[in-house]
Amino acid sequence: MSHLPFPDRVGVASTPGRSQHHGFRPLHAAVILGTRPEAVKLAPVLRALEDSEDFAPLLINTGQHREMLYQMLTRLQLQPHYDLGVMTDRQQLSDLTALLIGALGEVLRDEGPDLVIVQGDTTSTLCGALAAFYERIPVAHVEAGLRSGVLDNPFPEELNRLLVSRLARWHFAPTERAGARLHAEGIPADSISVTGNTVIDNLLWVRHRGAGRSAFRTTRRGILVTLHRRENQGDRMRAMAATLLRLAQRSDVEILLPVHRSPAVRDVLVTALRDHPHITLTDPLDYFDFTASLAASELVLTDSGGVQEEAPSLDKPVLVLRATTERPEVVSTGAARLVGTDPDAIHAAANSLLDDPALYRSMADAPCPFGDGRAAQRIVTRLAEDFAATPTAGVAVGAATADVSLAQL
């Protein structure tokens, strides 16, 4: 485990905007991430924390995605204070969980931050929240309230986010539906803020800079595909690979598939698809190149969660290759279709969108339900206000103290 020094503590902030130059020290916010999607969605929060006089962020990288994550951190200009390095090849979830809780607990005891911020539903998220709970440090959960309703689909993410919701002090929901779902589960309304999704903040930040290069090789109609979910691996993924081969028989398309580094994914997809002239396989793209490729695509097929959020913001229809989605808003607005994993259903849905301009336009023009690009600022503002209103906010774990209702976007 490596680390960089963290700023010394010099006092206690008591009101928003009161900096250490006025006799106060910033609140120390430990931000825990370990995967590439977490880096994407927490980068805006880190930028907002750094811009605030009220906070000093401490970035802890668990390294759950290793090479993919380090590439992302470099492009986003994020430098962790700690790199835990707990991953090994083909590691079991139980082993990873044990190592993460131990390593994160050690860091949190050494640093004693005022709060811990986690995002989403990864193993790093759950372990970060649980380690903070054990150390009596309040937890802020970014992208709270997502649910598929099926405990093992996606696996293990659905259980992770359910558990984190019982541990968190602040719940930053990306949509009104997510916020209402949390309240229905017994989370107090005054601990829930509907902020929008920080993935939109980062997407707009990247697109504004014009960064990245599309990985499509031709001017054919681009179909961007991502496949990696544990529940889709094995025979199910082999069947979907065969479907992509059928779709690639069209003379007007190019299928771009950045292949996840998981051996269980690569062994299937590379073996099945590497020799087709209309299919481009790449190593995982960095976020900037992926975003450029998404912008250059015409259609998206994915089992990813984040892509379901990003594609509608760029007016790209999405076919979700899963039995369930914890982002039903994207389906209800018409920006995506939940087509499942049946090969014939996937093939038929893709061809319909490619051949029916009216259907395509109806999905491309559907509104994006995930926010306006200011989610991170809403998160940091709420945290500063709560600490200012309640100097002992850090004592109450899992219970809200500020009288704040569900925010409206």
C-alpha positions in Angstrom: 0.0 0.0 0.0 1.4 3.4 -1.0 0.3 6.8 0.1 1.0 10.5 -0.2 0.9 12.9 2.8 -2.5 14.4 3.7 -2.8 18.0 4.9 -2.5 18.6 8.6 -5.6 19.3 10.5 -5.7 22.9 11.9 -9.2 23.4 13.3 -12.9 22.9 12.4 -15.0 24.5 9.7 -18.2 25.9 11.0 -19.9 27.7 8.1 -19.8 27.3 4.4 -17.3 29.5 2.7 -15.2 29.9 5.9 -11.7 28.8 4.8 -8.6 27.9 6.9 -7.4 31.5 6.2 -10.1 32.7 8.7 -9.0 30.3 11.5 -10.8 27.3 10.3 -9.6 24.2 8.5 -11.4 22.4 5.7 -13.4 19.3 6.4 -11.5 16.2 5.3 -13.5 14.1 2.9 -12.2 10.6 2.1 -13.3 9.6 -1.4 -13.1 5.9 -2.1 -13.0 4.4 -5.6 -11.7 1.3 -7.2 -13.2 0.9 -10.7 -13.2 3.0 -13.9 -16.9 3.9 -13.6 -16.4 5.1 -10.1 -13.5 7.4 -11.3 -15.7 8.8 -14.0 -18.6 9.5 -11.6 -16.5 10.8 -8.7 -14.2 13.0 -10.7 -16.8 15.8 -10.8 -17.3 15.4 -7.0 -13.5 15.6 -6.4 -13.3 18.7 -8.6 -16.1 20.3 -6.7 -14.5 19.4 -3.3 -11.2 20.9 -4.5 -12.9 24.1 -5.6 -14.7 24.5 -2.2 -13.1 26.3 0.7 -15.0 23.9 3.0 -13.4 20.6 2.0 -10.0 18.9 1.4 -10.4 15.6 -0.4 -8.4 12.5 0.3 -8.6 10.1 -2.6 -8.2 6.4 -1.8 -7.8 4.0 -4.7 -8.5 0.4 -4.0 -7.3 -0.7 -7.4 -10.2 -3.0 -8.1 -9.8 -2.4 -11.9 -6.0 -2.0 -11.8 -4.8 -1.1 -15.3 -8.1 0.2 -16.6 -8.5 2.5 -13.5 -4.9 3.8 -13.5 -5.3 4.8 -17.2 -8.5 6.6 -16.3 -7.1 8.4 -13.3 -4.2 9.8 -15.4 -6.5 11.1 -18.1 -8.8 12.7 -15.5 -5.7 14.2 -13.7 -6.5 12.5 -10.4 -3.7 11.5 -8.1 -4.7 9.1 -5.2 -3.3 9.7 -1.8 -3.5 5.9 -1.2 -3.2 3.0 -3.6 -4.2 -0.2 -1.8 -3.3 -2.7 -4.5 -5.4 -5.6 -3.1 -6.3 -7.2 -6.4 -5.0 -10.5 -7.7 -5.9 -12.5 -10.8 -9.2 -14.5 -10.6 -9.8 -13.3 -7.1 -12.9 -14.5 -5.3 -15.3 -11.9 -4.0 -15.0 -13.1 -0.4 -11.3 -12.7 -0.5 -11.4 -9.3 -2.1 -14.0 -8.1 0.4 -11.9 -9.2 3.4 -8.8 -7.5 2.1 -10.6 -4.3 1.3 -12.3 -3.9 4.6 -9.0 -4.5 6.4 -7.0 -2.1 4.2 -9.6 0.6 4.2 -10.1 0.4 7.9 -6.4 0.9 8.5 -6.4 4.0 6.3 -9.5 5.5 7.9 -8.1 5.0 11.4 -4.8 6.6 10.4 -6.4 9.6 8.7 -9.6 10.1 10.7 -11.6 12.0 8.0 -14.7 13.9 8.8 -16.7 11.9 6.2 -16.4 9.2 3.6 -17.8 9.4 0.1 -18.6 6.3 -2.0 -20.3 5.9 -5.3 -22.6 3.3 -6.8 -22.5 -0.4 -6.0 -19.1 -2.0 -6.4 -17.3 -4.2 -3.9 -15.1 -1.1 -3.2 -18.2 0.9 -2.5 -19.6 -1.6 0.0 -16.3 -2.2 1.7 -15.6 1.6 1.9 -19.0 2.2 3.5 -18.7 -0.7 5.9 -15.1 0.2 7.0 -16.3 3.8 7.6 -19.3 2.5 9.6 -16.9 0.5 11.8 -14.8 3.6 12.4 -17.9 5.7 13.2 -17.3 8.0 10.2 -20.5 9.2 8.4 -20.9 8.0 4.8 -22.2 9.9 1.7 -23.5 7.6 -1.0 -23.4 9.1 -4.6 -25.8 7.5 -7.0 -28.0 6.1 -4.3 -31.4 4.4 -4.8 -30.8 2.3 -7.9 -32.6 -1.0 -7.7 -33.3 -3.9 -10.1 -35.5 -5.6 -7.7 -33.7 -8.9 -8.1 -31.1 -9.7 -5.4 -28.6 -11.5 -7.6 -29.1 -9.5 -10.9 -26.8 -7.7 -11.3 -24.5 -9.8 -9.1 -23.2 -8.7 -6.6 -24.2 -5.1 -7.2 -27.8 -5.3 -6.2 -27.0 -6.5 -2.7 -24.1 -4.1 -2.4 -26.3 -1.0 -3.0 -29.0 -2.3 -0.6 -26.4 -2.7 2.1 -24.8 0.7 1.5 -28.2 2.3 1.9 -28.4 1.0 5.4 -25.0 2.4 6.2 -25.1 5.8 4.6 -25.8 9.2 6.3 -26.4 11.1 3.1 -28.1 9.6 0.0 -27.5 11.4 -3.2 -30.1 10.0 -5.7 -29.6 10.6 -9.4 -33.4 10.8 -10.1 -36.7 11.4 -8.4 -37.6 7.8 -8.9 -34.4 6.7 -7.1 -35.1 9.1 -4.3 -38.7 7.9 -3.9 -37.5 4.3 -3.8 -35.1 5.1 -0.9 -37.9 6.8 1.0 -40.2 3.8 0.4 -37.5 1.6 1.9 -37.5 3.6 5.1 -34.7 6.1 4.5 -35.7 9.4 6.0 -36.6 12.0 3.3 -34.4 14.6 4.9 -31.3 12.5 4.3 -32.1 12.1 0.6 -31.1 14.7 -2.0 -32.0 14.3 -5.7 -29.1 15.7 -7.5 -28.9 14.3 -11.0 -26.2 11.9 -12.0 -22.5 13.0 -11.9 -21.8 10.9 -15.0 -23.5 13.7 -17.0 -21.3 16.3 -15.3 -18.2 14.4 -16.4 -19.5 13.6 -19.9 -20.2 17.3 -20.6 -16.8 18.2 -19.1 -15.0 15.9 -21.5 -17.1 16.8 -24.6 -16.5 20.5 -23.9 -12.8 19.9 -24.2 -13.1 17.9 -27.4 -10.9 15.2 -26.0 -10.6 11.6 -27.3 -10.6 9.9 -30.6 -13.2 7.5 -32.0 -12.1 3.9 -32.3 -14.5 3.2 -35.3 -12.4 2.4 -38.4 -14.9 3.0 -41.2 -17.8 5.4 -42.2 -20.3 2.6 -41.9 -23.1 2.9 -39.3 -21.5 2.4 -36.0 -22.8 0.0 -33.4 -21.1 0.3 -30.0 -21.2 -2.8 -27.9 -20.2 -3.4 -24.3 -20.5 -6.8 -22.6 -19.0 -7.8 -19.3 -21.6 -8.6 -16.6 -21.0 -11.7 -14.5 -24.5 -12.9 -15.1 -24.0 -12.7 -18.8 -20.8 -14.7 -18.9 -20.4 -18.3 -20.1 -23.0 -19.8 -22.5 -25.1 -16.6 -22.5 -22.2 -14.5 -23.7 -21.3 -17.1 -26.4 -24.9 -16.8 -27.7 -24.7 -13.0 -27.7 -21.4 -13.2 -29.6 -23.2 -15.4 -32.2 -25.9 -12.7 -32.5 -23.2 -10.0 -33.1 -21.9 -12.2 -35.9 -25.3 -12.3 -37.5 -25.7 -8.6 -37.2 -22.3 -8.0 -38.7 -23.5 -9.7 -41.9 -25.2 -6.4 -42.8 -23.1 -4.5 -45.3 -23.8 -1.1 -43.8 -22.6 -1.6 -40.2 -19.4 -1.6 -38.2 -19.6 -3.2 -34.7 -17.1 -1.7 -32.2 -16.6 -3.8 -29.1 -14.0 -2.7 -26.5 -13.3 -6.1 -24.8 -13.2 -6.1 -21.0 -10.0 -7.4 -19.5 -11.7 -10.2 -17.6 -10.5 -13.6 -18.9 -14.0 -14.9 -18.7 -15.1 -12.2 -21.2 -12.0 -12.1 -23.4 -11.9 -15.9 -23.9 -15.4 -15.9 -25.3 -15.6 -12.7 -27.3 -12.1 -12.6 -28.9 -12.3 -16.2 -29.9 -15.7 -15.8 -31.5 -15.4 -12.3 -33.1 -11.8 -11.5 -34.0 -11.8 -12.5 -37.6 -14.9 -10.7 -38.9 -14.2 -7.7 -41.2 -17.2 -5.7 -39.9 -16.3 -6.2 -36.2 -13.6 -4.1 -34.5 -12.3 -5.5 -31.2 -10.1 -3.2 -29.1 -8.7 -3.3 -25.6 -10.8 -1.2 -23.1 -10.8 2.4 -24.3 -9.9 5.2 -22.0 -12.9 7.3 -21.0 -12.0 10.1 -23.5 -11.8 7.7 -26.5 -14.9 5.8 -25.3 -16.8 9.0 -25.1 -15.7 10.0 -28.6 -16.7 6.6 -29.9 -20.1 6.9 -28.3 -20.6 10.2 -29.9 -19.6 8.7 -33.3 -21.9 5.7 -32.9 -25.5 5.3 -34.2 -26.7 2.6 -31.9 -25.6 1.2 -28.5 -25.9 -2.4 -27.3 -24.8 -2.8 -23.7 -25.1 -4.6 -20.4 -23.3 -1.8 -18.6 -25.0 0.5 -16.2 -23.1 3.7 -16.9 -23.6 3.5 -20.7 -27.4 3.5 -20.2 -26.9 7.0 -18.7 -24.3 8.4 -21.0 -25.8 7.4 -24.4 -29.2 9.2 -24.0 -27.3 12.4 -23.2 -25.8 12.2 -26.7 -29.1 11.1 -28.3 -28.0 7.5 -29.0 -30.7 4.8 -28.7 -29.7 2.0 -26.3 -30.6 -1.7 -26.3 -30.0 -3.0 -22.8 -28.8 -6.6 -22.9 -30.0 -7.6 -19.4 -33.1 -9.1 -17.9 -33.5 -6.2 -15.5 -32.2 -2.6 -15.1 -31.8 -0.5 -12.1 -32.3 2.5 -14.3 -35.9 2.2 -15.4 -36.1 5.9 -16.1 -34.2 5.4 -19.3 -36.7 2.8 -20.4 -39.8 4.8 -19.4 -38.6 7.9 -21.2 -38.2 5.8 -24.4 -34.4 6.4 -24.7 -33.7 2.7 -24.2 -35.3 -0.7 -24.6 -34.8 -3.6 -22.2 -34.4 -6.4 -24.7 -32.9 -9.1 -22.4 -30.4 -11.7 -23.5 -32.3 -13.8 -26.0 -30.2 -13.8 -29.2 -33.2 -13.6 -31.6 -34.7 -10.7 -29.6 -31.4 -8.8 -29.7 -31.0 -9.3 -33.4 -34.6 -8.3 -34.2 -34.5 -5.1 -32.0 -31.2 -4.0 -33.5 -32.4 -4.5 -37.1 -35.7 -2.7 -36.3 -33.8 0.4 -35.2 -31.4 0.3 -38.1 -34.3 -0.1 -40.7 -37.0 2.1 -39.2 -36.1 5.8 -39.2 -39.2 6.8 -37.3 -38.5 4.3 -34.5 -34.9 5.3 -34.4 -35.8 9.0 -34.2 -38.3 8.4 -31.4 -35.6 6.9 -29.2 -32.9 9.4 -30.2 -35.2 12.3 -29.4 -36.3 10.9 -26.0 -35.2 13.1 -23.1 -32.2 12.1 -20.9 -33.6 11.6 -17.4 -30.2 11.8 -15.6 -29.6 15.5 -15.0 -28.1 18.8 -16.2 -24.4 18.6 -15.4 -24.5 20.2 -11.9 -25.0 17.2 -9.7 -21.5 17.4 -8.1 -22.0 21.0 -7.0 -25.4 20.0 -5.4 -23.7 17.2 -3.5 -20.9 19.4 -2.1 -23.3 22.2 -1.2 -25.5 19.9 0.7 -22.6 18.4 2.7 -21.3 21.9 3.5 -24.7 23.0 4.7 -25.2 20.0 6.9 -21.9 20.3 8.6 -22.4 24.0 9.1 -25.9 23.5 10.6 -24.8 20.6 12.8 -21.2 20.6 13.9 -21.7 17.1 15.2 -23.0 15.8 11.9 -20.2 13.3 11.9 -21.5 11.5 15.0 -24.9 10.4 13.6 -24.3 7.5 11.3 -27.3 6.5 9.2 -29.6 9.2 10.4 -30.2 12.7 9.0 -30.2 15.8 11.1 -30.8 18.6 8.6 -34.4 19.5 7.5 -33.9 19.2 3.8 -36.6 17.8 1.5 -36.1 16.0 -1.8 -34.3 18.4 -4.1 -35.9 19.3 -7.5 -33.6 19.4 -10.5 
